[in-house]
């Protein structure tokens, strides 16, 4: 089968580019080693949470941020393009019920009681917004790595949450039929059964104060989380919300499933379990990528390509034993690489590291460039965490960069077509 575009990577950036192209009638193939970072991160779209200080409005902060960071992916995009990507996602995965936009950031509690600014959040998480203050009760369900007392205590001392927030913990031990250990996805599937919801409502009746909002770990259903969430809100007669948990991310899995379902419905194809290891090119254009499976190598030809294979953590960029970063598929130039003899890592934790901004430099159409700023290939585009210039963990910008650049890469291909 022939394709018009091959996308390398099945994270948010790759799926965004593929779905945007497929819905315009292009024949699209997604090739990836695994499912990408969606299963590791919550489904919130964090466009810009921190610059010098906490960002209240990404719309107001982005122009100055892009000017101050000319190598950042946001400096390659217009604010209108970023907003268009956000609006597009909200309509393409209606089952997540996304709320918000670029005008204001929500303030959401994390599983460890930190406060995270997010621009667009699933409807099941929106009730946890801390900006207006209030009283919160966090419910533990015996889930490993979610400790509501720890969350509530840290949240009560967080300067970002403010003095108007009070929090406490409620521990429940749900009937799990003798299962010694239930994962987040496993518990989410159990919440789709009315019996568990009935039990939770009975246990919480009489334990909640009239004005408390109720936070659960992000396990309120897998395929029909909105239905589970609305049922609990109605029966508990108060705002109910989810708190993102540590991996595997149930909300991220929901996003992945929604986007891959939409991609297949639009006619796109996705192959998981193929590692792209090289490419064929001629006369300044990529002609094919070569993928390896357990049994053989496969060549995928197309007219255009999107590289969205992730950063160092995902293997899209590789660090060798000499401390040099390389891009393994197209052998693209790397920007921000420390010079020989300079440190790759600093001993202080939670400071910006020398390799944080390393990645692939691109032009304004997101085509990877050489040292002279010219595109290496006319028909190759890059998106997501593989790009140079961002520090997502400090900026709270990871999913925002992936969504916006994946969308912009697709738009650049459609413009040429």
Secondary structure, DSSP 8 states (H G I E B T S, - for coil): ---SEEEE--SHHHHHHHHHHHTTT--EEEEESS--GGGTS-S-B-S--BSSSB-S-HHHHHHHHHHH-TTSGGGGS-HHHHHHHHHHHHHH-GGG--EE-SS--EEEE-TTS-EEEESEE-HHHHTT--TT-EEEEEEE-S-TT--HHHHHHHHHH-TTT-TTEEEEEEE-----TT-S---HHHHHHHHTSHHHHHHHHHHHTTTS-TTEEEEEES-S-SS-HHHHHHHHHHHHTS-EEEE--SSS-HHHHHHHHHHHHHHHHTT-EEEES-EEEEEEEETTEEEEEEEE-SS-EEEEE-SEEEE---STTTTSSEE-TTS-EE-TTT----BS---TTS-SS-SSTTS--TTTT-BB-B-TT--BB-TTS-BS-TTEEE-GGGBSS--HHHHT-HHHHHHHHHHHHHHHHHHH-
